[in-house]
Amino acid sequence: MGLFSKFKEVFKKEDKKDLEAFDKGLEKTRKEFVSEINVLGHKFHKVTDEYFEELESVLIKADIGVRTVEDFIEKLRKRVKDENITDTEYLRDVIIDELFMIYVEGDTLTDKVNIQKEGPTIILMVGVNGVGKTTTIGKLANKYKQMGKSVMLIAGDTFRAGAVPQLEEWAKRTDSLFVGKENADPASVIYDGLNEALEKKVDIVLIDTAGRLQNKVNLMNELEKINKVIGKFIPDAPHETLLIIDATTGQNGISQAKAFKEITNITGLVLTKLDGTAKGGIVLAIKEEVNLPVKFIGLGEGIDDLKSFDIEEYIYGLLKDLM
């Protein structure tokens, strides 16, 4: 019946380390979410309108998003009617099924990064200040270095105080190449960096950018200029434009995703600090409301705590106590 019966065998073979990271990283959300679902199961033995009302508020508290929750409850009510479900214990498995389907239904979104077979893979990183953009770039650099790839970091956030030296520090820490100059034109810094990356046959180029969303027009012009410079060097690049969002900001993160989607071509999201919130349902809300794939999630402060997103592992981490 439930998807977990299909997953169990997969989880036995999966990389246990990553599974443990999802398990631990989603603990805050799971504890709150699962305990409330369990309370509902004890309170209601039969599926009633009141049960649905309380379930709705539990889902909204997990930050799955009002619109997503309303659609979800509607689908659930339909299945209850069509399959003549009366028992809340049985309905729990259906809830797991339907939560999984929110993410996998509709457009096929890939959580894989578009790594190039030849030449450098250019990854542009965008996001408002304070979401952990520079740290995320450092952790990504570490991830690719561990995979045996050569990495370059380019500091395109040239005017924010401390941004360039902070990125340079991450380059040293991860043994990556670095190009950056404070108070310089971001596009010219990126031009110099890409020149060097092509000369040195670098595998992965991670480019930091400014995060001033207050003035959308200026930021849009800057990103357009950056994209043109990148495109001159490498046609079809950037290969990824990843938006970094702080998961603890909840619905505000969705507003940021919508705003950035208007001004540049976002290909995926990185959700930081997912371990620091009880609102881990934001992953589902983002898919439903912005239709962008989550490519990486931050599940801790350590350098290895940035994980490639996997929907099965996420659902496991979110709901394993309901198994």
N, C-alpha and C positions, 0 to 999 in steps of 0.2 A: 504494500500500500504506500507508505510514506517514502519520500526520496531517500531518507537515511538508510533504508534497507538496501538501496542501490549503492549508496556511498560507502557503506562500511568496508567493503572489500577494497575500494579505492584507497581509503584512508590507511589501511594496513600496509599498502605498498608505497604510499606517498612519503615524501621527505618529512620525517617526523619533526625535524627542527622547525620547519616552516609551520607545520600544523600546530605545534606547541606555541609558536609566536602568535598565531591567530587566536588560539585558545586564551592565552594570557592577555593579549592586547585588547580583546573584546570583553574581558571579564566584567568591567564596570557596567557596560550596557546589558550583558547577559544576566548578571545577578538581578538587576532591577526589572528587566523585561520579563525574564523567565519566571521570577517569583510572582510577578503580578498575573501572568498567564495561569500559573498554578493556583493562585488564590481564586481566580475566576472559575477554574475547574472544580475547586472545592465548594465554592459558593453556588454555582449553577451545575446541576447534573443534567439538565435538559437545555437545549438550545432555544433561547427566547429572544424577544426584541431587546429586553433589558441586558441580556448577555452581550448582544452585538454593540449596544451603546457603550458598555463598559470596556469591551475589547477595543473599540474605536479610540477611546481616550488613552488606553495603554499604548497603542501604536503611535498616537500623536506625541505622547511623552518621550518615545524613543527617537523622535525627530524624523520619522518616516515622511512627514509632510502631509498637510491636510488634504490636498487634492489626491495624492497617492493613496492615502488611507480611505478616502471616500470611494475611490474606484475599487480598492481592494475589498472593502466591506460588501460592495455591490456584487462582486464576483463570488464572494464567500456565500452570500445569501442565495445566489442563484444555484451554487453547488449543493447547498443544504436542501433547497427545494427539489432540484433535479434528482439528487441521490437519496432523498428522504432521510437526511441525517438528523438524528434527535439527540444523540449522546455527545456531550462536550469533550469527553475523553477521545473519542474517535475524531472529532472535529479538529483536535490539536494537530494531528498528522496532516489534515487538509490545509491548515494554516501554514505549516512548514512548506508544503508543496506550492502553495500560492505565493508565498514570500519569495521563494526561489524563482518562480515564473515571472515576477515583476522584472527581475534583472535579465532573464534570458529571452523573454518574449519580444516580439516586434523586430526592429532593425537589428541586424547582427553587428554587435560592437566588439571589436577585438581589444583585449587587454594586453596584447603583445606589442612591444615596441618595434617600429619599422626599421630594423637594422639593415644597413646596406651590405650587399655581398662584396662590392668593390668601392674603394674611395671612402672618405670619412662620412660617418652618420652625424648629421647636424641636429642637435636637440636644443630648441629655444625654450628657456624657462621664463614664465611670466607669473605675475601675482602681486597683490598689494603688499606694501611693507609690513613686516611683523608676522608673516605667516610661516616663516622658517624656510624662505626660498634659498638663501645662501647655504644653510646647513643641509638642505635637501640635495643641492647640487654636489656638495662634498660627499654625502652618503652615496649618491649615484655614481660619482667618480670612483669611490671605493668599491662599489658593486662591480663596475666594469673592469677595474684593475684586477679584482679577484678572478674574473673570467679570462684574464690574460690579454686584455685589450690595452692599447695605448690611448691615453686620455689627455685632452687639453681643456682647460677652463679659461673662458674669456669673460672679463669683467665689463659687461655692457651697462652696468648701473654705476655710471661714472661720477655723478654729482652728490649722491647720498654719502654723508660723512661716514667714513669707516668701511664702506661697502667693498672697495677695491682691496685694501689690506686683509679684510676678513676672508675674501675669496682666495687671495694669495696664500693665506695660512692653510686653507683647506687643500690647496694644490700641493703644498709642501707635505702636509700630513698624508696625502694619498699618493705621493710621488707622481703627480701629474704635471704636464707642461702648463705654463700660465702666461697669459697676455692681458695686461691691464694698465691703465693710466688714469689717475684721478683728474677730474674736471676737464676731460677731453670729450670730443664729439663721439657718442657711443658707436655710430656707424663706422667712423674711421678706426676706432679700436678693434671693432669686429673685422674690418677689412684687413688690418695688419695680422690679426690672429688667424684668419682663414688662409692668408698667404703662407704663413708659417706652417699651419696644419697640413696644407697640400705638399709643401716642400718636404716635411718630415714624415709624410704618409701616416698621419694620426688616424686611429680607428674611430674614436668617439670625440666629438666636440660639444661641450656643454656651455651654453651662452646665457649669462645672467642679464637681466634687463631691469629697468626702473619700474617701480610699482606705484606710480602716482595716478591713481584712478580718479582723483578729484577733478582733474581736467582731462576729460576723455579725448577731446580733439587733439591736444598736444601729444598725448600718449599714442593715439592712433597714428598720427603723422610720424612719430618716432619709430613705431613698430613697422610701419609701411616702408620707411627708409631702410631700416635694418633688413627687412625681408628682401628688398631690391638688391642690397649689397650681397646678401647670402646667395640669392638666385643668380647673380652675375658669375660668381665663383663656381657654384655647383647647381646646375639645373635641377628642378624638382625639390630643392632644399628651401627651408628647413624640412627635414623628414618627419619631425615631431615638434609640435608646439604644446608644451605641457603647462597647464595652469595649476599652481600650488594653492591649496585651500586649507586653512586651519579648521579641522573637524570640530573643535570645541566652540567655534562661532555659530554652529548650527545653521539655521535658515539664512543667516547673513552670508554664509558661504555660497548658497544657491544664488543669491542676488549678485555676488561677485562673478560667478560662472556665467550668468546671463549677460552681465555688462561686458565681460571680456570677449564673450562669443560674438557680441555686436561689433567689436573693434578689430578683431583679428581671427585668424583661422585656428581655433583650438582643436587639437587632435585627441587630447586626453587629459586626465586629472591626476594630481598627486594629493592625497588626503593626509595631512600631517596630524600628529597628536591624537590619533584615534583611540589610543590607550588611555588618554586623559579625560575621556568624556563618557557619560552614560547614554549619550545620544548617537550611538553607532549606526542607527537606522538611517542616518543621513546618506549613506551609500546608495540605498534604494531610492530615496527621494531625488537625488541628483540624476540617477539614470532616467527616472520617470519625467522629471521636470526640464532637464537640460539636454537629455539624450546624448551624453558624452560618456565614454568609458573611463572607469577608474583604472589607471595603469600601475600605480604604486600606492602603498599606504604605509604611514609611519606608525609603528607599534611600540615605540620606546625611544629613549634618548641616545642609546648606543649607536655606534657607527654602522653596525650590522642590522639595525632595527627597521630599515626601510625595506619592505618586502614587495615583490611583484604581486599584484592583486590577482586573486583566484576566487571566483564566486563560490565554488563548492567549499573551499576552506573558510571563506567568510561566513557562509550560512552555518557551517559546522561550529565556528567560534561563537556565533550569535545564539545558536539554538541547541547546542549539544546536550544541555541539561534537560531538554524536553524529550530526548531519545528514550 
